[in-house]
């Protein structure tokens, strides 16, 4: 029995050892599986993180491509508008009764086709009456040079009964002539010396360029946009050869002579209490990069009430510091577009900042292809404001009447439009054309609405924008300025010629007279030579 018990215990012990061994092996297998699963979990988490990163990247790329698509679509619409669209920015609502222009006939309704057929039939049935154009008579102020033509054969005894006059407009190109100033010399009796006639004042004493030639060169370049090299070629056809350096020196010296007048004009504009400001570019040669140009900026300041303006050039900068220096002593209303350099004047005491509705209208006009319903609604509201301004102009209302009418009719439109802008600001994509238009208009809306408070204020900044157009035309012809000094001289001459244009003064006559007189004119009476005060000397 002891032997049996011993054998049984040994067998039981072996079974327990086997089970324990099997359990240990199973545990090791489970641990290996857990380790494998943990490794797979780490791998999956890493892959998931990579996928999330890729998803984020793709979302960002998608957003970028969508914005790029919006931008390219906006640019394409702008280019199409520039090439095929109307040049006027005035918004005219489409007439639903207006027949569509469909040259292929594919978009015409049957009613339109029937209407066009009836018009064509009626047109064919009407007799054709040839219209004879009437020639307008030539202006009376032009010189008449009579050319008498007798009949080639005149029978004896014929009696003169009158004339048959045919007027033909002819042209004599500008002619050069030499002005000889002959000063008589006289010997005094008794050998007391010699007296000689006094030499008249010349604009450039050490030059043989007369005031009329200098005036023609200045007007040719800055008013008629003819570069100096073209004018030199025109003079060469008249038999006078001049070097480019000589003519450039003449022009520079003549403009420098006019600088005191420019300073008077500048001071006069800045003493007004309502001005309009705009900027325009002009290429300037970069001395650090031979052959290259840098973008310079001219600032134009115009007084709508005084009828004068001036250009300002400060090393070609468009930075806010230029506006600070330019308007540091100004007190009154400043009207401009939404350029950020003027935002500082919102907090400056004594300065009221006005906005420009033409710029806001332009933004919504560019968004018509992006969001027609919203853009069209905005354009219609702005058009209501402009229609009111046209009524004011047509009826020639006084300042007080203008203020009353604006507060009565324009103010409700402005309040309702502001609410609409606020409601739609968060409902559009910020990068879209309509989003940019709404954001731009809403961000400067207080400035845009302030024009109603004073009958003198304009609804837009167009007068200042119009003043920079000659500069834009000029730079397309003479291309660039040689240096900052030359660009500064363009500011002087554009200021004076621009004021001549406002007052309807012939710039050539004005410059010829002023260049003849300015050397001897009193500095205390320079105001007399400004275009609006100018009275030419009576020539004997």
SULVEN-V272689 format. One record per backbone hydrogen bond with DSSP energy under -0.5 kcal/mol. NH is the residue of the N-H (numbers start at 1). CO is the residue of the C=O. If there is no record, write none. Layout:
# SULVEN-V272689
nh->NH co->CO
nh->NH co->CO
This chain:
# SULVEN-V272689
nh->5 co->1
nh->6 co->2
nh->7 co->3
nh->8 co->4
nh->9 co->5
nh->10 co->6
nh->11 co->7
nh->12 co->8
nh->13 co->9
nh->14 co->10
nh->15 co->11
nh->16 co->12
nh->17 co->13
nh->18 co->14
nh->19 co->15
nh->20 co->16
nh->21 co->17
nh->22 co->18
nh->23 co->19
nh->24 co->20
nh->25 co->21
nh->26 co->22
nh->27 co->23
nh->28 co->24
nh->29 co->25
nh->30 co->26
nh->31 co->27
nh->32 co->28
nh->33 co->29
nh->34 co->30
nh->35 co->31
nh->36 co->32
nh->37 co->33
nh->38 co->34
nh->39 co->35
nh->40 co->36
nh->41 co->37
nh->42 co->38
nh->43 co->39
nh->44 co->40
nh->45 co->41
nh->46 co->42
nh->47 co->43
nh->48 co->44
nh->49 co->45
nh->50 co->46
nh->51 co->47
nh->52 co->48
nh->53 co->49
nh->54 co->50
nh->55 co->51
nh->56 co->52
nh->57 co->53
nh->58 co->54
nh->59 co->55
nh->60 co->56
nh->61 co->57
nh->62 co->58
nh->63 co->59
nh->64 co->60
nh->65 co->61
nh->66 co->62
nh->67 co->63
nh->68 co->64
nh->69 co->65
nh->70 co->66
nh->71 co->67
nh->72 co->68
nh->73 co->69
nh->74 co->70
nh->75 co->71
nh->76 co->72
nh->77 co->73
nh->78 co->74
nh->79 co->75
nh->80 co->76
nh->81 co->77
nh->82 co->78
nh->83 co->79
nh->84 co->80
nh->85 co->80
nh->85 co->81
nh->92 co->90
nh->93 co->91
nh->96 co->94
nh->98 co->95
nh->102 co->100
nh->105 co->102
nh->113 co->109
nh->114 co->110
nh->115 co->111
nh->116 co->112
nh->117 co->113
nh->118 co->114
nh->119 co->115
nh->120 co->116
nh->121 co->117
nh->122 co->118
nh->123 co->119
nh->124 co->120
nh->125 co->121
nh->126 co->122
nh->129 co->127
nh->130 co->128
nh->133 co->131
nh->142 co->139
nh->146 co->144
nh->150 co->148
nh->155 co->153
nh->158 co->155
nh->165 co->163
nh->168 co->166
nh->170 co->168
nh->173 co->171
nh->179 co->177
nh->180 co->178
nh->181 co->179
nh->182 co->180
nh->183 co->181
nh->184 co->182
nh->186 co->195
nh->188 co->193
nh->191 co->188
nh->192 co->189
nh->195 co->186
nh->197 co->184
nh->207 co->204
nh->210 co->208
nh->214 co->210
nh->215 co->211
nh->216 co->212
nh->217 co->213
nh->218 co->214
nh->219 co->215
nh->220 co->216
nh->221 co->217
nh->222 co->218
nh->223 co->219
nh->224 co->219
nh->226 co->220
nh->227 co->225
nh->230 co->227
nh->231 co->227
nh->232 co->228
nh->233 co->229
nh->234 co->230
nh->235 co->231
nh->236 co->232
nh->237 co->233
nh->238 co->234
nh->238 co->235
nh->239 co->236
nh->240 co->235
nh->241 co->239
nh->242 co->240
nh->247 co->243
nh->248 co->244
nh->249 co->245
nh->250 co->246
nh->251 co->247
nh->252 co->248
nh->253 co->249
nh->254 co->250
nh->255 co->251
nh->256 co->252
nh->257 co->253
nh->258 co->254
nh->258 co->255
nh->259 co->256
nh->261 co->258
nh->262 co->258
nh->263 co->259
nh->264 co->260
nh->265 co->261
nh->266 co->262
nh->267 co->263
nh->268 co->264
nh->269 co->265
nh->270 co->266
nh->271 co->267
nh->272 co->269
nh->275 co->333
nh->276 co->302
nh->277 co->335
nh->278 co->300
nh->280 co->298
nh->282 co->296
nh->284 co->294
nh->285 co->481
nh->286 co->292
nh->287 co->285
nh->289 co->286
nh->292 co->289
nh->294 co->284
nh->296 co->282
nh->296 co->294
nh->298 co->280
nh->299 co->312
nh->300 co->278
nh->300 co->298
nh->301 co->310
nh->302 co->276
nh->303 co->308
nh->304 co->302
nh->307 co->303
nh->308 co->303
nh->310 co->301
nh->311 co->491
nh->312 co->299
nh->314 co->297
nh->317 co->314
nh->322 co->319
nh->323 co->319
nh->324 co->320
nh->325 co->321
nh->326 co->322
nh->327 co->323
nh->328 co->325
nh->330 co->327
nh->332 co->350
nh->333 co->273
nh->334 co->352
nh->335 co->275
nh->335 co->333
nh->336 co->354
nh->342 co->339
nh->343 co->340
nh->345 co->342
nh->346 co->343
nh->347 co->344
nh->351 co->348
nh->352 co->332
nh->353 co->351
nh->354 co->334
nh->354 co->352
nh->355 co->447
nh->357 co->459
nh->360 co->356
nh->361 co->357
nh->362 co->358
nh->363 co->359
nh->364 co->360
nh->365 co->361
nh->366 co->362
nh->367 co->363
nh->368 co->365
nh->370 co->367
nh->371 co->367
nh->375 co->371
nh->376 co->372
nh->377 co->373
nh->378 co->374
nh->379 co->375
nh->380 co->376
nh->381 co->377
nh->382 co->378
nh->383 co->379
nh->384 co->380
nh->385 co->381
nh->386 co->382
nh->387 co->383
nh->388 co->384
nh->389 co->385
nh->390 co->386
nh->391 co->387
nh->392 co->388
nh->393 co->389
nh->394 co->390
nh->395 co->391
nh->396 co->393
nh->397 co->392
nh->402 co->398
nh->403 co->399
nh->404 co->400
nh->405 co->401
nh->406 co->402
nh->407 co->403
nh->408 co->404
nh->409 co->405
nh->410 co->405
nh->410 co->406
nh->411 co->406
nh->413 co->409
nh->414 co->410
nh->415 co->411
nh->416 co->412
nh->417 co->413
nh->418 co->414
nh->419 co->415
nh->420 co->416
nh->421 co->417
nh->422 co->418
nh->423 co->419
nh->424 co->420
nh->425 co->421
nh->426 co->422
nh->427 co->424
nh->428 co->424
nh->432 co->429
nh->436 co->432
nh->437 co->433
nh->438 co->434
nh->439 co->435
nh->440 co->436
nh->441 co->437
nh->442 co->438
nh->443 co->439
nh->444 co->440
nh->445 co->442
nh->447 co->444
nh->448 co->444
nh->449 co->445
nh->450 co->446
nh->450 co->447
nh->451 co->448
nh->452 co->449
nh->453 co->450
nh->454 co->451
nh->457 co->454
nh->464 co->461
nh->465 co->461
nh->466 co->462
nh->467 co->463
nh->468 co->464
nh->468 co->465
nh->469 co->466
nh->472 co->468
nh->473 co->469
nh->474 co->470
nh->475 co->471
nh->476 co->472
nh->477 co->473
nh->477 co->474
nh->478 co->474
nh->479 co->475
nh->480 co->478
nh->481 co->283
nh->487 co->483
nh->488 co->484
nh->489 co->485
nh->490 co->486
nh->491 co->487
nh->492 co->488
nh->493 co->489
nh->494 co->490
nh->495 co->491
nh->496 co->492
nh->497 co->493
nh->498 co->494
nh->499 co->495
nh->500 co->496
nh->501 co->497
nh->502 co->498
nh->503 co->499
nh->504 co->500
nh->504 co->501
nh->505 co->500
nh->507 co->505
nh->510 co->506
nh->511 co->507
nh->512 co->508
nh->513 co->509
nh->514 co->510
nh->515 co->511
nh->516 co->512
nh->517 co->513
nh->518 co->514
nh->520 co->517
nh->521 co->517
nh->525 co->522
nh->526 co->523
nh->528 co->525
nh->529 co->526
nh->530 co->527
nh->533 co->530
nh->534 co->530
nh->539 co->537
